[in-house]
Amino acid sequence: MATKFMSGTELFMFECLMQQTPNMSRANKEEKRIKAQYIGVLKDYMREYGYGDIRKRVMNSLDKFIFDEFIFCNEEHRDTFWKMHTRWTKNTDKKDLDAMAIIYLLSTHQEFGTILANYVSNPLYVLPKMYSGGNDEEKYNIYHAVKMLAGMESGLEEADLFEDEIIDDKILCLIINAKFISRYGINGYQDKKRRKEPYINNSSKHRRNRKLFSYKGQTLRIK
């Protein structure tokens, strides 16, 4: 009787909200925890793999994106990625982390839709050498990053990521996160065992100075 009475009053809406609030708070707290863990591992990744010089540029851009296990430009980018990622894992090898990173970048714009659909549905599909979607600088840089991840000849090189004038911070952030996906996969950054890496003999700033090496955030000079 009390439920029937409340359902016919204006208080019923507020009663429902009061019941939902604890669950919503727990969900928000869990999302913040995962996001903090993600950002922490992303920082470690940049330090250990020679991207320390651009870490601030990447971090300054994170707040401009939405978060759903990874960062996305907007809801459309997020929905397209998860849809295509699900389709990909049903048809091909889930361990191909580079492919996941490519799908992540191709999901950023509708103009990549045909290329993305062919890439996901046909394991033998070869990415086009050129993107013929106009002169948009953002899409141009993203597609060259896709080619770089795919091991194709690209107009974008590792050294270009360190130059402010070549790509803006938003695109840089997307590219670094794509590289992050290609390293850890979709959920790998949440697994502490997978984050325990041996010494990685990667030159700082990608071989611009062969005597400097990065290890756990510290720069070592080899004489």
Secondary structure, 3 states (H helix, E strand, C coil): CHHHHHHCCCHHHHHHHHHHHHHHHHHHHHHHHHHHHHHHHHHHHHHHCCCHHHHHHHHHHHHHCEECCCEECCHHHHHHHHHHHHHHHHHCCCCCHHHHHHHHHHCCCHHHHHHHHHHHHCCCCCCCCCCCCCCCHHHHHHHHHHHHHCCCCCCCCHHHHHCCCCCCHHHHHHHHHHHHHHHHCCCHHHCCCCCCCCCCCCECCCCCCCCEEEECCEEEECC
